[in-house]
Amino acid sequence: MKLITTCSLAIMMCLSPLYAQRRMARATQPVIRRVQYGIASWYGREDQGRLMACGVPFNEYAMVAAHRTLPLGTRVRVTNLTNGRSVVVRISDRGPGVRGRIIDVSKAAARRLGFTHRGLAPVKVRVLSVPSRKPHYAQTNSNLAEGG
């Protein structure tokens, strides 16, 4: 009985630093809301070629978007709540800069969502995947446009 108690104490002492380390890692990770509702806007020609937060020049024909808090490289599905159309985009920039909006999508994404003429649309943003580490942006904008 004494051997069992000693062994279990030794195991607990060995595992407790690992447990604490895991808890600390979880505590420092940002909380990501998987579904958000709000207003979307789009950006295009005036920002064409401007460096995005990810370090890649903006391409209005790529399936990219700007979000204030989601990690760069996160893939989200944006659904226009007015007409039901949806598109998958990659978060590559920070924004929108206007209060009350939750996401800025590229002109190409806005066209597919059907709100380029109105400029704004009520949307649902669902997180599909979050990069496990800092994303590597060696891709070209043409790869991003193809969803790569």
Rosetta blueprint (number, residue, H / E / L):
1 M L
2 K H
3 L H
4 I H
5 T H
6 T H
7 C H
8 S H
9 L H
10 A H
11 I H
12 M H
13 M H
14 C H
15 L H
16 S H
17 P H
18 L H
19 Y H
20 A H
21 Q H
22 R H
23 R H
24 M H
25 A H
26 R H
27 A H
28 T H
29 Q L
30 P L
31 V L
32 I L
33 R L
34 R L
35 V E
36 Q E
37 Y E
38 G E
39 I E
40 A E
41 S E
42 W E
43 Y E
44 G L
45 R H
46 E H
47 D H
48 Q L
49 G L
50 R L
51 L E
52 M L
53 A L
54 C L
55 G L
56 V L
57 P E
58 F L
59 N L
60 E L
61 Y L
62 A L
63 M L
64 V E
65 A E
66 A E
67 H L
68 R L
69 T L
70 L L
71 P L
72 L L
73 G L
74 T L
75 R E
76 V E
77 R E
78 V E
79 T E
80 N E
81 L L
82 T L
83 N L
84 G L
85 R L
86 S E
87 V E
88 V E
89 V E
90 R E
91 I E
92 S E
93 D E
94 R L
95 G L
96 P L
97 G L
98 V L
99 R L
100 G L
101 R E
102 I E
103 I E
104 D E
105 V E
106 S E
107 K H
108 A H
109 A H
110 A H
111 R H
112 R H
113 L H
114 G L
115 F L
116 T L
117 H L
118 R L
119 G L
120 L E
121 A E
122 P E
123 V E
124 K E
125 V E
126 R E
127 V E
128 L E
129 S E
130 V L
131 P L
132 S L
133 R L
134 K L
135 P L
136 H L
137 Y L
138 A L
139 Q L
140 T L
141 N H
142 S H
143 N H
144 L H
145 A H
146 E L
147 G L
148 G L
